[in-house]
Amino acid sequence: ELIKLKKDVNLVQEIIYKLFNSNDKIRTNELELNFYINSPETAADLISMSNALPKEFDALFSIEWNGLSSGEVSLLHLFSSLYNSIDKINSSRNKRKILLLLDEIDLYLHPEWQRKIFSDILDMLNEFNETISFQILMSSHSPIIASDFLPVDIISLTRGHNREIVTGTLESIGFGESIEKTMSQGFFLKATVGERVLKKVEELVKRKNDRSFINDNEYITSLIKNKFLTYILGVKND
């Protein structure tokens, strides 16, 4: 134990030495030192060294990616952790089967990234398809991601009257269906527009013959671009 502790302490010293000799900028406060590393090679070395330390040392170092959005960080963590975990299994060179559980991978992701992420995951997994076969179980609140799956592969989860979990299938949505249809029929939305809009439109429709009310809301009605709605309201917008 003493020998192992000494090795860990030596590794901590190596990390600190590398930080002080490889950084471009240092910011300090009373509680921490922040090092900005621009060299990809140095960053990779530091990550590898910190990963070699026991969990008891986790509080000493925190590695973050400066300038990345939460969505970019989420993608970085997802693909790096997936690749690293699968690569370790693949190193045995034995034919293996993996059940891959992915929970709400759409979190923090821009809609365009949601549209591409499942395809990108499959592209990465194909690198291992000669030695590993995969089965994927994924949870998501995203209709964009749901549109990548066949209807028979989609299971809905809802709460019953007694708060119990009820499962079902959604045969009307899935592979290639529009996002609007998927949202309304598969994600249990009462409408595909915001609640504020519904309330305002309902009020405008009910009082469309009240000219003083319509005049008071003329600015709002002048900005409405939905032709069907402007027809109902009797508004003519160019």
Buried (B, 14 or more C-beta within 10 A) or exposed (E): EEEEEEEBEEBBEEBBEBBEEBBEEEEEEEEEEEBEBEEEEBBEBBBEBBEEBEEEBEEEBEEEEEEEEEBBEBBEEBBEEBBEEBEEEBEEEEEBEBEBEBEEBBBBBEEEBBBBBBEEBEEEBEEBEEBBEBEBEBEBEBBBBBBBBEBEEBEBEEEEEEEEEEEEEBEEBBEEBEBEBBBBBBBEEEEEEEEEEEEBBEEBEEBBEEEEEBEEBEEEBEEBEEEEBBEEBEBEEE
